Amino acid sequence: MYRKSLLLLMLFLLHQSLYAQTDWTLKSTKNGLNIYTKTVSASGLKGIRVKCSLPAKLSQVVALIMDVNAGEEWVYGTKSSFLLKKVSPSELYYYSEVDIPWPVNNRDFIAHLKVTQDAQSKVVTINGPTEANYLPVKPHIVRVAHSNGKWVLTPVKNNLVQIDYTLEVDPGGTIPVWLVNLFATSGPAETFKKMKVQVNKSQYVNANLGFIDNG
């Protein structure tokens, strides 16, 4: 997700639902990061799924994802990212602008992040659908009308978290397929590479989240 928001990370990847198409195809596997794609339209646009593991506590990973003001530091293509409204410790709204190479206009979105945890399995799910009408549209920036990033965080032994991230988005306007595919390949690799570094900062390592049971 946030991010996707994560922050939305690969803003240009989908015009239709990720879940109503053909099976995922493994695009690359490197440094413990598995990136999957699926073709979701005749134009060749791709859907994205990322799987990896992080040596961290659940609370550590959740704290990072929910720290939306830090999105510029690790989420690929993020020009700005900041909190709009904190509903509760486990729910918020945030704004993000995605920097896109000229001559394509930048995109922006408002996402609604909500964290839930299964009481038995301890699996954490973070959903991040967009709220397109939350703020007025800015000049020369295309508002993302539909997007939904989803994080599924599964704890395993020895403070290891398995991450399964998917993104569906209608970026609006016209975006060249080559640019879409660039974000589909470079975006996940760069984001999760930086995530592995970012999650070890002290504010996340020492985070105490009352709504998360590390198991």
C-alpha positions as a Markdown table, in Angstrom:
| # | Residue | x | y | z |
|---|---|---|---|---|
| 1 | Met | 0.0 | 0.0 | 0.0 |
| 2 | Tyr | -0.4 | 4.0 | 1.8 |
| 3 | Arg | 1.5 | 2.6 | -0.1 |
| 4 | Lys | -0.4 | 1.8 | -1.9 |
| 5 | Ser | 0.2 | 3.4 | -0.9 |
| 6 | Leu | 2.9 | 2.3 | 0.4 |
| 7 | Leu | 2.3 | 4.0 | -0.5 |
| 8 | Leu | 1.3 | 3.3 | -4.1 |
| 9 | Leu | 4.4 | 2.6 | -5.3 |
| 10 | Met | 3.3 | 1.5 | -8.8 |
| 11 | Leu | 0.6 | 4.0 | -9.6 |
| 12 | Phe | 0.2 | 3.1 | -13.2 |
| 13 | Leu | -0.4 | -0.6 | -13.2 |
| 14 | Leu | -4.0 | -1.4 | -13.5 |
| 15 | His | -7.2 | -0.4 | -15.2 |
| 16 | Gln | -9.4 | -3.3 | -14.0 |
| 17 | Ser | -9.5 | -5.5 | -10.9 |
| 18 | Leu | -6.4 | -7.6 | -10.2 |
| 19 | Tyr | -8.5 | -10.5 | -9.0 |
| 20 | Ala | -10.7 | -11.1 | -12.0 |
| 21 | Gln | -7.9 | -11.8 | -14.5 |
| 22 | Thr | -5.5 | -14.6 | -15.3 |
| 23 | Asp | -3.0 | -16.1 | -12.9 |
| 24 | Trp | 0.0 | -14.2 | -11.6 |
| 25 | Thr | 3.3 | -14.7 | -13.5 |
| 26 | Leu | 6.6 | -14.5 | -11.7 |
| 27 | Lys | 8.4 | -11.6 | -13.3 |
| 28 | Ser | 11.6 | -11.6 | -11.2 |
| 29 | Thr | 13.1 | -13.1 | -8.2 |
| 30 | Lys | 16.2 | -11.4 | -6.7 |
| 31 | Asn | 17.5 | -10.7 | -3.2 |
| 32 | Gly | 14.6 | -12.5 | -1.6 |
| 33 | Leu | 12.0 | -10.3 | -3.5 |
| 34 | Asn | 9.5 | -12.0 | -5.8 |
| 35 | Ile | 7.6 | -9.8 | -8.2 |
| 36 | Tyr | 4.6 | -11.0 | -10.0 |
| 37 | Thr | 2.6 | -9.4 | -12.8 |
| 38 | Lys | -0.6 | -10.1 | -14.8 |
| 39 | Thr | -1.9 | -8.5 | -17.9 |
| 40 | Val | -5.1 | -6.8 | -17.2 |
| 41 | Ser | -6.1 | -5.2 | -20.5 |
| 42 | Ala | -5.5 | -5.5 | -24.2 |
| 43 | Ser | -3.2 | -2.5 | -24.0 |
| 44 | Gly | -0.6 | -4.5 | -22.0 |
| 45 | Leu | -0.9 | -2.8 | -18.7 |
| 46 | Lys | 0.2 | -4.9 | -15.8 |
| 47 | Gly | -1.1 | -5.7 | -12.3 |
| 48 | Ile | 1.5 | -6.1 | -9.5 |
| 49 | Arg | 2.0 | -8.4 | -6.6 |
| 50 | Val | 5.1 | -8.4 | -4.4 |
| 51 | Lys | 6.2 | -11.1 | -1.9 |
| 52 | Cys | 9.1 | -11.0 | 0.4 |
| 53 | Ser | 10.2 | -11.5 | 4.1 |
| 54 | Leu | 11.6 | -8.9 | 6.5 |
| 55 | Pro | 13.5 | -9.7 | 9.7 |
| 56 | Ala | 11.3 | -7.6 | 11.9 |
| 57 | Lys | 8.4 | -7.6 | 14.3 |
| 58 | Leu | 4.9 | -7.0 | 13.1 |
| 59 | Ser | 4.6 | -3.8 | 15.0 |
| 60 | Gln | 7.8 | -2.6 | 13.3 |
| 61 | Val | 6.5 | -3.1 | 9.8 |
| 62 | Val | 3.0 | -1.7 | 10.6 |
| 63 | Ala | 4.6 | 1.4 | 12.2 |
| 64 | Leu | 6.6 | 2.1 | 9.1 |
| 65 | Ile | 3.6 | 1.7 | 6.7 |
| 66 | Met | 1.4 | 3.9 | 8.9 |
| 67 | Asp | 4.1 | 6.6 | 9.1 |
| 68 | Val | 2.9 | 8.2 | 5.9 |
| 69 | Asn | 4.9 | 11.4 | 6.4 |
| 70 | Ala | 8.0 | 9.3 | 5.6 |
| 71 | Gly | 6.8 | 8.0 | 2.3 |
| 72 | Glu | 9.2 | 10.2 | 0.3 |
| 73 | Glu | 12.1 | 8.4 | 1.9 |
| 74 | Trp | 11.3 | 4.9 | 0.6 |
| 75 | Val | 8.3 | 4.6 | -1.7 |
| 76 | Tyr | 9.3 | 4.8 | -5.4 |
| 77 | Gly | 8.3 | 7.9 | -7.3 |
| 78 | Thr | 6.8 | 9.7 | -4.3 |
| 79 | Lys | 7.2 | 13.4 | -4.6 |
| 80 | Ser | 5.2 | 14.2 | -1.4 |
| 81 | Ser | 3.3 | 12.3 | 1.2 |
| 82 | Phe | 1.6 | 13.6 | 4.4 |
| 83 | Leu | -1.1 | 12.9 | 6.9 |
| 84 | Leu | -4.5 | 14.4 | 6.5 |
| 85 | Lys | -6.5 | 12.9 | 9.3 |
| 86 | Lys | -5.8 | 10.4 | 12.0 |
| 87 | Val | -9.0 | 8.7 | 12.9 |
| 88 | Ser | -7.4 | 6.3 | 15.4 |
| 89 | Pro | -4.0 | 4.7 | 16.0 |
| 90 | Ser | -5.0 | 2.1 | 13.4 |
| 91 | Glu | -6.8 | 4.3 | 10.8 |
| 92 | Leu | -5.9 | 7.4 | 8.9 |
| 93 | Tyr | -6.2 | 9.4 | 5.7 |
| 94 | Tyr | -3.2 | 10.7 | 3.8 |
| 95 | Tyr | -2.3 | 12.5 | 0.6 |
| 96 | Ser | 0.5 | 11.6 | -1.8 |
| 97 | Glu | 1.8 | 13.0 | -5.1 |
| 98 | Val | 3.6 | 10.7 | -7.5 |
| 99 | Asp | 6.4 | 12.2 | -9.7 |
| 100 | Ile | 6.1 | 11.1 | -13.3 |
| 101 | Pro | 8.6 | 11.8 | -16.1 |
| 102 | Trp | 7.7 | 14.7 | -18.5 |
| 103 | Pro | 5.6 | 15.1 | -20.5 |
| 104 | Val | 3.1 | 13.0 | -18.5 |
| 105 | Asn | 1.4 | 14.9 | -15.7 |
| 106 | Asn | 2.0 | 13.9 | -12.1 |
| 107 | Arg | -0.7 | 11.9 | -10.3 |
| 108 | Asp | -2.0 | 12.3 | -6.8 |
| 109 | Phe | -4.3 | 10.4 | -4.5 |
| 110 | Ile | -5.9 | 10.4 | -1.1 |
| 111 | Ala | -5.8 | 7.0 | 0.6 |
| 112 | His | -7.7 | 5.7 | 3.6 |
| 113 | Leu | -5.5 | 3.2 | 5.5 |
| 114 | Lys | -7.1 | 0.8 | 8.0 |
| 115 | Val | -5.3 | -1.9 | 10.0 |
| 116 | Thr | -6.9 | -5.1 | 11.2 |
| 117 | Gln | -5.4 | -8.2 | 12.9 |
| 118 | Asp | -6.8 | -11.7 | 13.1 |
| 119 | Ala | -6.9 | -12.6 | 16.8 |
| 120 | Gln | -5.9 | -16.2 | 16.2 |
| 121 | Ser | -3.4 | -16.2 | 13.4 |
| 122 | Lys | -2.0 | -12.7 | 14.2 |
| 123 | Val | -2.0 | -11.9 | 10.5 |
| 124 | Val | -2.3 | -8.2 | 9.8 |
| 125 | Thr | -4.1 | -6.7 | 6.9 |
| 126 | Ile | -3.8 | -3.1 | 5.8 |
| 127 | Asn | -6.2 | -1.9 | 3.2 |
| 128 | Gly | -5.7 | 1.4 | 1.4 |
| 129 | Pro | -8.5 | 2.4 | -0.9 |
| 130 | Thr | -8.6 | 5.9 | -2.4 |
| 131 | Glu | -11.0 | 8.7 | -1.5 |
| 132 | Ala | -10.9 | 10.7 | -4.7 |
| 133 | Asn | -13.2 | 13.5 | -3.5 |
| 134 | Tyr | -11.6 | 14.1 | -0.1 |
| 135 | Leu | -9.7 | 17.2 | -1.4 |
| 136 | Pro | -10.2 | 19.5 | -4.4 |
| 137 | Val | -8.2 | 18.5 | -7.5 |
| 138 | Lys | -5.0 | 20.5 | -8.0 |
| 139 | Pro | -4.1 | 22.2 | -11.3 |
| 140 | His | -1.9 | 20.2 | -13.7 |
| 141 | Ile | -2.1 | 17.1 | -11.5 |
| 142 | Val | -4.3 | 14.1 | -12.4 |
| 143 | Arg | -6.3 | 12.7 | -9.5 |
| 144 | Val | -6.4 | 9.0 | -9.2 |
| 145 | Ala | -10.1 | 8.1 | -9.0 |
| 146 | His | -9.7 | 4.4 | -8.1 |
| 147 | Ser | -6.9 | 2.6 | -6.4 |
| 148 | Asn | -6.5 | 0.0 | -3.7 |
| 149 | Gly | -3.3 | -1.2 | -2.2 |
| 150 | Lys | -3.4 | -4.2 | 0.2 |
| 151 | Trp | -0.7 | -5.4 | 2.6 |
| 152 | Val | -1.0 | -8.8 | 4.2 |
| 153 | Leu | 1.6 | -9.3 | 6.9 |
| 154 | Thr | 2.1 | -12.8 | 8.3 |
| 155 | Pro | 4.3 | -13.4 | 11.3 |
| 156 | Val | 6.6 | -16.4 | 11.4 |
| 157 | Lys | 9.1 | -17.5 | 14.0 |
| 158 | Asn | 12.2 | -15.5 | 15.1 |
| 159 | Asn | 10.8 | -12.1 | 14.4 |
| 160 | Leu | 10.3 | -12.7 | 10.6 |
| 161 | Val | 7.4 | -11.1 | 8.7 |
| 162 | Gln | 6.2 | -12.4 | 5.4 |
| 163 | Ile | 4.8 | -9.6 | 3.2 |
| 164 | Asp | 2.3 | -10.0 | 0.4 |
| 165 | Tyr | 1.5 | -6.7 | -1.3 |
| 166 | Thr | -0.9 | -6.2 | -4.2 |
| 167 | Leu | -2.0 | -3.0 | -6.0 |
| 168 | Glu | -4.9 | -2.2 | -8.3 |
| 169 | Val | -5.2 | 1.3 | -9.7 |
| 170 | Asp | -6.8 | 3.3 | -12.5 |
| 171 | Pro | -4.3 | 6.1 | -13.0 |
| 172 | Gly | -6.6 | 8.2 | -15.1 |
| 173 | Gly | -5.7 | 10.0 | -18.3 |
| 174 | Thr | -3.2 | 8.6 | -20.9 |
| 175 | Ile | 0.0 | 7.0 | -19.8 |
| 176 | Pro | 2.4 | 5.3 | -22.3 |
| 177 | Val | 2.6 | 1.5 | -21.8 |
| 178 | Trp | 6.4 | 1.7 | -21.7 |
| 179 | Leu | 6.2 | 4.0 | -18.7 |
| 180 | Val | 3.6 | 1.8 | -17.0 |
| 181 | Asn | 5.9 | -1.2 | -17.4 |
| 182 | Leu | 8.9 | 0.8 | -16.2 |
| 183 | Phe | 7.1 | 1.4 | -12.9 |
| 184 | Ala | 6.0 | -2.2 | -12.8 |
| 185 | Thr | 9.6 | -3.4 | -12.9 |
| 186 | Ser | 11.7 | -0.7 | -11.2 |
| 187 | Gly | 9.1 | 0.5 | -8.6 |
| 188 | Pro | 8.7 | -2.7 | -6.5 |
| 189 | Ala | 12.5 | -3.5 | -6.5 |
| 190 | Glu | 13.5 | 0.0 | -5.4 |
| 191 | Thr | 10.7 | 0.4 | -2.9 |
| 192 | Phe | 11.2 | -2.8 | -1.0 |
| 193 | Lys | 15.0 | -2.4 | -1.1 |
| 194 | Lys | 14.6 | 0.9 | 0.7 |
| 195 | Met | 11.9 | -0.6 | 3.0 |
| 196 | Lys | 14.4 | -3.1 | 4.3 |
| 197 | Val | 16.6 | -0.3 | 5.4 |
| 198 | Gln | 13.9 | 2.1 | 6.6 |
| 199 | Val | 12.2 | -0.5 | 8.9 |
| 200 | Asn | 15.3 | -0.7 | 11.0 |
| 201 | Lys | 15.3 | 2.9 | 12.1 |
| 202 | Ser | 14.8 | 3.3 | 15.8 |
| 203 | Gln | 11.4 | 4.8 | 15.7 |
| 204 | Tyr | 10.0 | 1.7 | 14.1 |
| 205 | Val | 12.2 | -0.9 | 16.0 |
| 206 | Asn | 11.0 | 0.6 | 19.3 |
| 207 | Ala | 7.4 | 1.3 | 18.2 |
| 208 | Asn | 4.8 | 0.1 | 20.7 |
| 209 | Leu | 1.4 | -0.3 | 19.0 |
| 210 | Gly | -1.4 | -1.2 | 21.3 |
| 211 | Phe | -3.5 | -2.5 | 18.5 |
| 212 | Ile | -0.8 | -5.0 | 17.3 |
| 213 | Asp | 0.0 | -8.3 | 18.9 |
| 214 | Asn | 3.5 | -9.5 | 17.8 |
| 215 | Gly | 2.6 | -13.0 | 18.9 |
